[in-house]
Amino acid sequence: MSREAEIRNALETAFEVQELEIMNESSRHAGHGGDDGSGESHFAVRLRAPELGPLSRVARHRAVHKALGAELVAAIHALALDLG
């Protein structure tokens, strides 16, 4: 399973997703630090879920990291989050 699919599965399982967009930005970072050559090292996620609405920005990020799990988060060099 691709990392993008793992991200999607984890977030759709953890949240009542209203909007989810996952962009693999790894190609924009080829040859830079953190590029592991897999083509799956840099992602941007836009997620809208009612559970996130009342949380602070930091709490939203923590909730997403918890949903993804430590192993997946560690496998991704960069994860930009747009949450609401």
FENNOR-V426179 format. One record per run of one state. SS is the DSSP state (a for helix, b for strand, c for the rest). FROM is the first residue (numbers start at 1). TO is the last residue. Records with the same first field share a line. If there is no record, write none. Layout:
BEGIN
SS = FROM-TO, FROM-TO
END
This chain:
BEGIN
c = 1-2, 15-16, 25-25, 30-41, 54-56, 69-69, 76-77, 84-84
a = 3-14, 26-29, 50-53, 57-68, 70-75
b = 17-24, 42-49, 78-83
END
